[in-house]
């Protein structure tokens, strides 16, 4: 049972007890209370609560207010002066009463067995974090930045480490969540020390909370004003003085945390530090630079490049790395073996459908978030269906992998859209223009699509590549006129697909046409060498006669190399596009194309194209 004040939460019988009296609760209000009690001291967002209690079901957030009113009535709680459930407007709720029998140190955002499942493919990283913790236990203060792109598994790795440390009881663990809009560069509204106060509230709710509140009352009384917890109120009553100035708050909390860590090793986990406020970053900087020994470890997750060059986090991290006061752990994509291990665990079978692991590894590019979304998409679209082999459940493919058109799962597309929308309109247009060319695009093509100066576009691409992780410089190539052209590559095909599809059809058509026109100018007299590329852009612009003409040129070039299979494929595509032409032009083009296709297939049947000339 979980106990708070005079209440006991009976999870076995799904009821509440007070002074020996049983209090009945309806199933959903009980589930809400249980989730809050099992995660004391930390912010539980509306989305987290809804996802935990109504998975895969859309529920209006307003329903939570009804349950909170019911719970407050049962607990005798006051919304203005809460003893149990604190409301954080527009964010969520926090259970602020001390809880015994809970696991307050676990930072998991999900309840149930899913949160306890070991992560795959991160054995080396967990071993490195365990080694850092061991140094902490020996009195060496440690600061670890876990960096990586969105969805790479930074939080999952940190949570797995914190869970292990908590279960082993080797350290007291607390988590603070940095929230976009409540700190960091580019946002008007900032709340000082937001993730720090969340972590401290969590510590106050832990079995060691009384010790912390006593230390804060002696060394950092001004911090008591930032916390909202029953034990804090008691500490304020015992020590009514609050003479620490705001200017001294930084030094005071450093001293308080170090005294607390002297009694029991302390791990502070700050998530999404790229959204942290300046005061939180100053605290981390101060703790990292202290020379005395301390059993204090800070673990912070952050994105490596989604920050401006002048961003304080970037400057801080670079300085601490240079001075060897921190460790940076860059989380890499999952290897194919880890993807296979993950699929076997999720599908609960050792033998997977042939090629499935490689297929999903290729399309997710080893990103765990993308991998999960793509697997769920396969199941939802029934590309992957259950069957039976020897009486046991076994998953099989309903459609061959090579025939699947995955697209981008809706939830993943929305996440990518949010990242894109953080950029300026000019940057969005640039990336959209580049996406029309392919995974790799030359600067001149994006400039042509935008009707912009190539030098300006290259400079903008270079700045973006330094800041965002999904665009990288791919090198240079020489154009027919002797000039050098820079190329850039999208790190993920899913980002490129979203960027391409989000453009209005008319704008996409115009941009394709401009790229085709510029390509014709650059390769004037040598159009046959880029006929396939020309065909792609003419097709994208809806110029069917030009697209068919370009495809026939490409097919002719393939025939000259005796690549008859490629030749037939290009001609068949041209025949398909010819169906969009006017009736008279369509019939004429179709007759000619059918003759050319028959000729190419005859040559292919005779084996003349083995091997094709290069």
CORNORSUL-V812094 format. One record per pair of residues at least 6 apart in sequence whose ideal C-beta (glycine too) atoms are under 7 Angstrom apart, sorted by the first residue. I is the first residue (numbers start at 1). J is the second residue. D is the distance in Angstrom with one decimal. If there is no record, write none. Layout:
BEGIN
{{I,J,D} {I,J,D}}
END
This chain:
BEGIN
{{1,8,4.8} {1,9,6.2} {1,10,5.7} {1,11,7.0} {1,101,5.9} {2,9,4.2} {2,37,5.0} {2,38,7.0} {2,99,5.7} {2,101,4.9} {2,102,5.3} {3,100,4.9} {3,101,5.9} {4,37,6.6} {4,84,6.9} {4,97,4.3} {4,98,6.4} {4,99,5.0} {5,97,6.0} {6,18,5.5} {6,19,5.9} {7,16,6.0} {7,17,7.0} {7,18,5.3} {8,17,4.3} {9,16,6.0} {9,33,6.8} {9,34,6.3} {9,37,5.3} {10,16,6.9} {10,17,6.0} {11,34,6.3} {14,27,7.0} {14,30,5.2} {15,22,5.7} {15,23,6.5} {15,24,5.8} {15,25,6.4} {16,23,4.2} {16,25,5.9} {17,23,6.8} {23,74,6.2} {25,33,6.9} {25,74,6.8} {28,67,6.2} {29,67,4.7} {29,70,5.1} {29,71,5.7} {31,53,5.2} {32,49,6.8} {32,53,6.6} {32,67,4.8} {32,71,6.7} {33,71,5.5} {35,44,6.9} {35,49,6.3} {35,52,5.7} {35,53,6.7} {35,111,5.9} {36,44,6.2} {36,85,6.5} {36,93,6.3} {36,95,4.1} {37,95,5.9} {37,99,5.8} {37,102,6.5} {38,102,5.8} {38,111,6.5} {39,95,6.9} {40,95,4.6} {40,99,4.4} {40,102,6.0} {40,104,5.2} {40,205,3.8} {41,94,6.9} {41,104,5.9} {41,201,4.6} {41,202,3.3} {41,204,6.2} {41,205,3.4} {42,94,6.6} {42,175,6.2} {42,198,5.8} {42,202,4.8} {43,88,6.2} {43,91,6.2} {43,92,5.5} {43,94,5.5} {43,177,6.2} {43,198,5.6} {44,92,5.0} {44,93,5.3} {44,94,6.7} {45,91,6.2} {45,92,4.1} {46,61,4.8} {46,64,6.3} {46,92,5.2} {48,109,5.7} {49,64,6.3} {49,92,6.8} {50,59,5.6} {50,61,6.6} {52,110,6.2} {52,111,5.2} {68,85,6.4} {71,85,6.4} {72,79,6.4} {72,85,6.5} {75,84,5.2} {77,83,5.8} {77,84,4.8} {77,85,5.9} {79,87,6.2} {82,96,6.4} {83,97,6.1} {83,230,5.9} {84,95,6.5} {84,96,6.7} {84,97,4.8} {85,93,5.7} {85,95,6.2} {86,93,6.7} {86,94,4.5} {86,96,4.9} {86,228,5.5} {87,93,5.9} {88,94,6.3} {94,201,6.5} {96,201,6.7} {96,205,6.9} {96,228,5.8} {96,229,4.8} {96,230,6.5} {97,230,5.5} {98,205,5.6} {98,209,5.8} {98,230,6.4} {98,231,6.1} {99,205,6.0} {100,207,6.8} {103,166,6.7} {104,202,6.1} {104,205,5.4} {104,206,4.4} {105,162,7.0} {105,166,3.7} {105,172,6.5} {105,173,3.9} {105,206,6.6} {106,163,5.5} {106,166,5.6} {107,159,5.3} {107,162,5.2} {107,175,3.7} {107,269,5.8} {108,115,3.9} {108,159,5.6} {108,163,6.8} {118,160,6.9} {119,153,6.7} {119,156,5.1} {119,157,6.6} {119,160,5.1} {120,338,5.0} {120,341,4.7} {120,342,4.8} {120,345,7.0} {121,334,4.5} {121,335,6.3} {121,338,2.7} {121,341,6.9} {122,153,6.8} {122,157,5.4} {125,157,5.6} {125,329,6.2} {125,331,6.7} {126,160,6.3} {126,161,6.1} {128,329,6.4} {129,144,6.8} {129,161,4.4} {132,142,4.9} {132,144,5.6} {132,297,6.5} {132,327,6.6} {133,165,6.0} {133,170,6.9} {133,171,6.7} {133,297,6.1} {135,142,5.8} {136,142,5.0} {136,265,5.8} {136,295,5.6} {136,296,6.9} {136,297,4.2} {137,170,6.6} {137,265,5.4} {137,295,6.2} {139,293,3.9} {139,294,6.8} {139,295,6.0} {140,293,6.9} {141,290,6.8} {141,294,4.3} {141,296,5.0} {142,297,4.5} {143,284,7.0} {143,288,4.6} {143,298,4.8} {143,320,6.7} {143,325,6.6} {143,326,4.1} {144,299,5.0} {144,326,6.9} {144,327,4.9} {144,329,6.0} {145,300,5.5} {145,302,6.2} {145,317,5.9} {145,326,6.1} {145,328,4.7} {145,329,6.9} {146,154,4.8} {146,157,6.2} {146,158,5.8} {146,299,6.6} {146,300,7.0} {146,301,4.7} {146,329,5.0} {146,331,6.3} {147,302,5.8} {147,303,6.9} {147,304,4.4} {147,328,6.0} {147,330,5.2} {147,331,6.9} {148,154,5.0} {148,304,6.8} {148,330,6.2} {148,331,3.6} {149,303,6.8} {149,469,4.3} {150,303,6.8} {150,419,6.7} {151,367,4.9} {151,368,6.4} {151,369,2.7} {151,370,5.9} {152,331,4.9} {152,333,6.8} {152,367,5.9} {152,368,6.7} {153,331,5.9} {153,368,4.5} {154,301,4.0} {154,331,5.6} {155,271,5.8} {155,301,5.8} {157,331,6.3} {158,269,5.6} {158,299,5.4} {158,301,5.6} {161,299,7.0} {162,173,4.7} {162,267,6.4} {162,269,5.4} {165,171,4.9} {165,173,5.6} {165,267,5.8} {166,173,4.9} {170,265,6.5} {171,265,3.9} {171,266,6.3} {171,267,4.8} {172,203,6.8} {172,206,6.5} {172,208,5.5} {172,264,5.2} {172,265,7.0} {172,266,5.3} {173,267,4.6} {173,269,6.7} {174,199,4.1} {174,202,4.5} {174,203,4.7} {174,268,5.8} {175,199,6.0} {175,202,6.4} {175,269,4.5} {175,271,6.8} {176,195,3.0} {176,196,5.8} {176,198,4.5} {176,199,3.8} {176,270,5.0} {177,195,5.8} {177,198,6.1} {177,271,5.1} {177,272,6.8} {178,195,4.9} {178,270,6.3} {178,271,6.4} {178,272,4.5} {178,273,5.7} {178,275,4.2} {178,276,4.4} {179,194,6.6} {179,275,6.3} {180,275,4.8} {181,187,5.4} {181,189,6.3} {182,189,6.6} {182,190,6.6} {182,191,4.7} {182,194,5.0} {183,190,5.1} {183,191,6.4} {183,194,5.7} {183,275,5.9} {183,276,5.3} {183,277,3.1} {183,280,6.8} {184,274,6.6} {184,275,4.2} {184,276,5.9} {184,277,6.6} {185,308,6.4} {185,311,5.5} {190,277,5.0} {191,277,6.6} {192,277,5.7} {192,279,4.3} {193,226,6.5} {193,279,5.0} {193,280,5.7} {194,277,6.2} {195,270,5.2} {195,276,6.4} {195,280,5.7} {196,280,5.6} {196,283,6.2} {197,226,4.9} {197,227,6.2} {199,268,5.6} {200,227,5.8} {201,227,5.7} {201,228,7.0} {201,229,5.6} {203,209,6.1} {203,212,5.1} {204,212,6.1} {204,213,6.0} {204,227,6.4} {204,229,4.3} {204,231,5.2} {204,232,6.2} {205,229,6.7} {208,264,6.5} {209,231,5.1} {210,231,6.0} {211,260,6.7} {211,263,6.5} {212,260,5.5} {213,231,4.6} {213,232,5.8} {213,235,4.1} {214,235,6.4} {215,256,5.0} {215,259,5.3} {215,260,5.5} {216,223,5.3} {216,224,5.8} {216,235,6.5} {216,256,5.5} {217,224,6.7} {217,235,4.1} {217,238,6.4} {217,239,4.1} {218,239,7.0} {219,252,5.7} {219,255,5.0} {219,256,4.5} {219,259,6.6} {220,244,6.1} {220,252,3.7} {220,253,5.2} {220,256,4.5} {221,239,6.3} {221,241,5.9} {221,242,4.5} {221,243,6.8} {221,244,5.4} {222,242,5.8} {222,244,3.9} {222,246,6.7} {222,249,5.3} {222,252,6.7} {223,249,6.6} {223,252,6.8} {223,253,5.8} {224,232,5.3} {224,235,6.1} {224,236,5.3} {224,242,6.8} {225,242,6.6} {244,252,5.2} {250,282,6.0} {250,283,6.1} {250,286,5.9} {253,283,6.5} {254,286,5.4} {254,287,5.9} {254,290,6.8} {257,266,6.7} {257,296,6.4} {258,294,5.2} {258,296,6.4} {260,266,6.0} {261,294,5.5} {261,295,4.7} {261,296,4.3} {262,295,6.9} {265,295,4.0} {266,295,6.7} {266,296,5.2} {267,297,4.7} {267,299,6.5} {268,298,5.0} {269,299,4.8} {270,276,6.9} {270,298,6.9} {270,300,4.5} {271,301,5.2} {272,301,6.3} {272,302,6.8} {273,300,4.3} {273,301,6.6} {273,302,4.2} {273,313,6.1} {274,302,4.6} {274,303,5.2} {274,306,6.1} {274,307,5.6} {274,313,5.8} {276,313,6.8} {278,312,6.1} {281,312,5.6} {281,313,6.1} {281,316,5.6} {284,298,6.1} {285,316,5.6} {287,296,6.6} {287,298,6.5} {288,320,5.7} {288,325,4.8} {288,326,6.0} {289,325,6.4} {302,313,6.5} {303,469,6.9} {304,330,7.0} {304,469,6.4} {305,466,6.6} {305,467,5.5} {305,468,6.0} {305,469,5.1} {306,467,6.7} {306,468,6.1} {306,469,6.9} {307,313,6.0} {307,314,5.2} {307,467,7.0} {308,467,6.7} {320,326,4.1} {321,328,6.1} {333,365,6.0} {333,366,2.6} {333,367,6.0} {334,366,4.3} {334,368,6.1} {335,366,6.9} {336,357,6.2} {336,358,6.4} {336,361,4.6} {339,357,5.4} {339,360,6.1} {339,361,4.4} {339,366,7.0} {339,371,6.2} {340,352,6.7} {340,357,4.0} {342,371,6.7} {343,352,5.7} {343,356,6.6} {343,357,5.8} {343,360,6.9} {344,350,5.8} {344,352,6.5} {346,375,6.5} {347,395,5.1} {349,394,5.9} {349,395,6.5} {353,395,6.5} {353,396,5.8} {353,397,4.8} {355,401,5.2} {359,401,4.9} {360,371,5.9} {360,374,5.7} {360,375,6.5} {363,374,5.8} {363,406,6.2} {364,370,4.0} {364,371,4.0} {364,374,5.6} {365,492,5.7} {370,412,6.5} {370,494,6.3} {373,409,4.6} {373,411,6.1} {373,412,4.3} {374,406,6.6} {374,409,6.6} {376,409,6.9} {377,406,6.7} {377,409,4.1} {378,384,4.3} {382,398,5.9} {383,397,6.7} {383,398,5.8} {383,399,5.3} {383,404,5.8} {384,395,5.6} {384,397,6.2} {385,396,6.3} {385,398,5.0} {386,393,5.7} {386,395,5.8} {387,394,5.4} {387,396,4.8} {388,394,6.3} {408,494,5.3} {408,497,5.4} {408,498,5.7} {412,494,6.5} {413,498,5.4} {416,494,6.6} {416,495,5.8} {416,498,4.6} {417,498,6.5} {417,502,7.0} {420,428,5.9} {420,499,6.8} {427,460,6.9} {427,464,6.1} {429,450,5.9} {430,446,5.9} {430,450,6.7} {430,457,6.4} {430,460,5.7} {430,461,6.8} {431,499,5.2} {432,499,5.2} {432,503,5.2} {433,446,4.2} {433,449,3.7} {433,450,5.1} {433,511,5.8} {434,441,3.9} {434,446,4.5} {434,488,6.5} {435,496,4.8} {435,499,3.9} {435,500,4.3} {436,449,6.3} {436,500,6.3} {436,508,6.8} {436,511,5.7} {436,512,5.9} {436,515,6.5} {436,540,6.6} {437,445,4.9} {437,515,6.8} {439,489,6.0} {439,490,5.3} {439,493,6.2} {439,496,5.9} {440,474,5.5} {440,487,5.6} {440,489,4.7} {441,487,6.9} {441,488,6.1} {442,485,4.8} {442,487,5.2} {443,454,5.5} {443,457,5.3} {443,458,4.5} {443,461,6.1} {443,485,6.0} {443,486,4.8} {444,454,5.3} {444,485,5.2} {444,518,6.6} {445,515,5.0} {445,518,7.0} {446,457,5.4} {447,453,6.5} {447,454,4.2} {447,457,4.3} {448,514,4.8} {448,515,5.3} {448,518,3.7} {449,511,3.8} {449,514,5.2} {449,515,5.4} {450,457,6.8} {451,514,6.9} {458,486,5.2} {461,488,5.2} {462,473,7.0} {464,471,5.3} {465,471,5.0} {465,472,5.7} {465,473,5.2} {465,488,6.5} {469,491,6.3} {470,490,6.1} {470,491,4.5} {470,492,5.4} {470,495,4.6} {471,488,5.9} {471,490,6.4} {471,491,6.9} {472,488,6.8} {472,489,5.4} {472,491,5.8} {473,486,6.9} {473,488,5.8} {474,487,4.3} {474,488,5.8} {474,489,4.2} {475,487,5.7} {476,484,4.9} {476,485,6.4} {476,486,5.4} {476,487,6.8} {477,485,5.5} {477,487,6.2} {478,484,5.9} {479,485,5.3} {479,522,5.7} {480,522,5.9} {480,523,5.9} {480,526,6.5} {481,522,7.0} {490,496,4.2} {508,540,6.6} {509,540,6.7} {509,541,4.9} {509,542,5.5} {512,537,4.5} {512,540,3.3} {512,541,4.1} {513,541,3.8} {513,543,6.9} {515,537,4.9} {516,534,5.7} {516,537,3.7} {516,538,5.4} {516,541,6.4} {519,530,5.8} {519,533,6.1} {519,534,5.9} {519,537,6.8} {520,527,6.2} {520,534,6.8} {523,529,6.3} {523,530,5.0} {527,534,6.5} {527,553,6.8} {528,553,5.1} {528,557,5.3} {531,550,4.9} {531,553,4.0} {531,554,3.8} {531,557,6.4} {532,554,4.6} {534,550,4.2} {535,547,5.2} {535,550,3.7} {535,551,4.6} {535,554,6.2} {538,546,4.2} {538,547,3.9} {538,550,5.8} {539,547,4.3} {539,577,6.3} {544,577,5.4} {544,578,6.9} {544,580,4.5} {544,581,5.0} {545,581,6.3} {545,585,6.6} {547,577,5.3} {548,574,4.7} {548,577,5.5} {548,578,5.4} {548,589,5.9} {551,570,5.1} {551,573,5.8} {551,574,3.8} {552,574,5.8} {554,570,5.1} {555,567,4.7} {555,570,4.0} {555,571,4.9} {555,596,7.0} {558,566,4.3} {558,567,4.1} {558,570,6.3} {559,567,4.7} {559,600,6.7} {561,612,5.2} {561,613,4.6} {561,614,6.7} {562,608,5.9} {562,609,4.8} {562,612,5.0} {562,613,5.2} {563,609,5.8} {563,612,3.8} {564,600,5.0} {564,603,4.4} {564,604,4.0} {564,608,6.5} {564,609,4.1} {565,604,5.7} {565,609,6.3} {567,600,4.4} {568,597,5.8} {568,600,4.1} {568,601,5.4} {568,604,6.3} {571,593,5.6} {571,596,5.2} {571,597,4.7} {571,600,6.2} {572,597,6.0} {574,593,5.6} {575,590,6.3} {575,593,4.5} {575,594,6.9} {575,597,6.8} {578,586,5.5} {578,589,4.3} {578,590,5.5} {578,593,6.4} {579,586,6.4} {581,589,6.3} {603,609,6.6}}
END
